Amino acid sequence: MDTKVSIAGVEFKNPVMTASGTFGSGMEYTDFVDIGRLGAIVTKGVANVPWEGNPTPRVTETPSGMLNAIGLQNPGVDVFIERDLEFLKAFDTPVIVNVCGKTTEDYLEVVERLADTNVAMLEINVSCPNVKEGAIAFGQKREALYAITKEIKSKAKQPVIMKLSPNVTDITEMAKAAEAAGADAISLINTITGMKIDIARRKFVLANKTGGLSGPAIRPVAVRMVYQCANAVSIPIIGMGGIATAEDALEFIMAGATAVSVGAANFFDPYATIKVVDGIEDYLKKTGTETVRELIGCVK
């Protein structure tokens, strides 16, 4: 079965990727997953300097999902290049680096450090709080998203994916802003802001009070937003949000996603990504579909 897809000139053996922040940089899952079988590895967020992240507790379960307020803890771009990228060179799988920052300059520093590496694409996490704009996320204002996309595109040597936040009034306006600023692709959705209260202790469960909701609970919202964006822009879309099975992944593809990312499912089933890869191949065989590309946006 032909499961190959292409985004901005980068070829993927299948459309299944890992969602940033749920798979480390691949090293942590090698006992469970043949990384060579994945379409791509999308790494945990990488900043220009080490980030400690938020205080604990910062993860809690919810019905059909989880809330996290990790705060993008990471060792910084220098350690990432020396340790994680070096490890990933052993695999014939494209590496997509998720980039985070608190100012535009932070993002640009990481983008420039990665310019001459074996990284295939950059995924820009615009859900980070912009410290110069009163901690409003870059991805929550159309003008801010346009500006940072344009700046990054002017410096990046790799194709740029803008990862969109669902915590906006109209997701299509954000998709259009990213496209207008030159983004090569968009990925969506990032987590939905949520909260959980411990009624016995009469306190917030998370030290940060709020966290990002992910998992199967958000999938219908994510499919709807992918469909809306696929019909609003011409650039490729990587869909994510609650994908745990091949059937889930196929929903996103039929809604208009060229590729998909498996996220929270990695925590409760470390084999989830490979199961999705196998399931898509089985679907193609059973339905007599020659290529997975025939399915992209087939539901109108």
N, C-alpha and C positions, 0 to 999 in steps of 0.2 A: 504494500500500500504506500502511496506517495503522501507523506505527511509533511513535506518540506514547506516552509513559508519564508518570506523575505520581508525585511523592514529596513528602509533607508539603505539598501544595498548590502545589508548584512544577512547572510543565509543561516537559517536555523533548520536542523534536521527534523524537528517537530515543533508544534506551537506551545509546548509546555515549559514554563519557566518557574523559578522560585520567587516568592514575593519578598521584598526587602524586609529584613528584620526577623524573619522566621526560619532562616536556614543558615545563619551565620555567614561564612564565606565558603561553605561547602565542606570544610574539613570536619565539622562536627557530625556530619551525616554519612560519612564514607562507610561506616559499618552497615548501613541500611540501604543506601542508594548508589547505583552505578552512575556517577556524575556524567560519564560519557554518553549516557542515553538521554540526558535532558536536552531540551532545546537551547536553554541558556541558564546560567547561574546569575541571579541578581543578588548582589551582596547587601549586607547590612549597611546602614548609612555611614558615610565616611566624611569627617570634618577636617579642617585644616590643622586643628590641634586636638589633643585628647579631650573627650567629654566624659564627665563622671555620671551624667544622667540624673534622674530624679531620686529623692529619698524613697526608702521602702516603707510600707508595702506598695508595690507598683504593678501587680498583676492580680486579677480576680476573675473567676468564672461568672458567666451570666447564662440565662437560658439560651441554648443554641449558639453560644459564643463566648467571648472573653473581652474584658476591658484591660488595656495596658497603658501605663504612663511611665515607660522606661526612660524616656527623655533622650533617646538616641545616643545612649552610652556607646562610646567607641574609642579605640586607642589612637586615632589620628591617622592622617594619610601616610606619614613616613613608615610607621609600623605596618600599616596595611600593605604598602608596596613591597616591603622587605619580606614579610611573612606570608600574607594571604595570596597576593598575586603570584609570588614565587611558587606556592603550592599549586595554584590553579593552572600553571603552565603545563602541568603533566596531562591535562585533559583536552580532548578535541571538542571543547564546548565553549561557545562564546561567553565572555564575561561582561556583564553589565554592572557598572558601579553606581550605587545610589549615593548621591552627593547631598550633604546638608550644610547649613551655615546659619549664622545669625545676622549677617550683613551680606550685601552683594559681593563685597571684597572677599569675604570668607569663601563663598562659593567659587569665585574666580581663582583663588589660590589653589584649591583642590583640582579644578579643571585644568589649570596649567601644569600642575605636578603630574597629572595623569596623561598629558598630551603625548608623550613618547613611550608609553607603556603598551602592553599587549591587550589593553582594554578595548572591547569592540564598540561599546556604546556607553553613554552616560544617562542615568535616570536622575532627574533633579527633583529633590523632595521640597516642594514649595509649601508644605504644611508646617515648616519651621517658623517660629515667631520672629518677625523682623524687629530687632531691637531699636532700630532707628524710626520705626513707625508705631511705637507704643505697644510692641509685642503682638501686633496684628499679623497673622500669617501671610506670607508672600502670595499664597494661592487664594486668598479671600477677597482681594481687590483686583479688578480687571487691569487697572493701570499698572499696579505693582507687578502682576504676573507678566504683562507685556514687557515691562522694562527689564526685569531680570532675565527673561528668556532672550531678549535681544542682546543683552550684555554677554550672556554665556555663549550664545551662538557666535559672537564676534571673536571669542577666544578659543572655543573648543575645536579640537582636531577630529574628534569622533562625533558621530550623529548624536543628537540630543533628544531625549524623551522627557517631557514635562509630566510629572506625576500630580494629577489634579486632586484637590480636596473636595469631598462631597458637601462640606459645610458651607454652602453658598446658596444664594437664591436661585440662580439659573446656571447649571453646569455647562450648558452649550455656549454661553457667553465667555466662560473661561477657556473652553476648548478653542473657540474662535480667536481669542486673544493670543493664545499660545501659537496657533497656526500663523496668525498675522505677523508675529514676531520672528517667525522662521523655524519653529520647532519641527523636527523631523518626524516625531510621533508623540502621542500622549498615552499615559497609562492612568487607569482609574478603575475602582475608586480607592482612595486612601481611607483610613478609618473614620467612623462617624463619632462625634463627641458624645460621651455618655457619662453617667454617674451612678454610683451604688452606695447605699447607706446601710450600716449595721444598726438595726433597730434595738438590739440588746445593749450595745455599747453607746448608742446614740451618737455615732461618729461616722465620718466618711470612711469607706473601706480603703480607698487609695489615699496615700499621703498627699498626692497632688490634687485631691478632690475629684477632678475629672480625668477621664482617660479615653482612649480610642477604642471604640467597639468594632470587633471583627468577628469572623466566623459565619456559619450558615445563616444566622439571623439577618445579616445585611444583604444576602445574595439578591433578593428580588429588587431591592433599591439599586444595587450595582448593575444588574442586567438592564434595568430601565434607563439608567444614566449612560451606559455604553451604547444602547440603541439610539438614544437622543443625540449623542455626540457623533455617532457614525453617520447620522443623517444631517449633521450640521457642518462637518469638516471633511476634507479630502485626505488628510494624513492618516497613517495607520494607527490603530488603537490596540493597546495591550489591556485586556480586561481582567479584573480581579475583584474579590469580595465574596468570601464564603464558598469558594470552590473546594469540594472534597472528593468529587467523583468525576468520571468522564462525562456523565450526563450533565453535571453542572457546567463543566468546561464547554461542552457543545452548545449549551444555551447561550453563553457569551459569544461564541464564534458565530452562531446563527444570527445573533443580534447585531453583529458587525465587527467583532474583535478579530484581528489577524492572529493574535497570540493571547495566551492566558497565563496568569501567575497563581500558583498555589501557595497560600499563606498559613492561616491558623491551623489548617488540617495537618500540617507538619508536626504540630505539637501533640496531637492525639493519635496520629498515625504516621510514623516516620517513613513509611513506604508509600505515602499518598501520591507523590509526584509520579512514580513509576506506574502505579495503578492507573493514573489518569492517562499516561502515555499509552499503556497497553489497551485501555478501554477505548480510546479514540481509534486505534488501529482496528480493534474488533468491530467497532461501529461501521467503519469504512467497508470492511469485508462483508459484514452481514447485509448492508444496504446496497452493495454494489457500487459504492461511490469511489471513483478513481483517485481523486485528490482531496485533501482536506480543504484546499483553496476554494473548491466548489461550494462549500458550506458557509464561507464568510459572507455575512449579511444576507443570507438567503431568505430570511423572514422579513417581510416588508410591512 
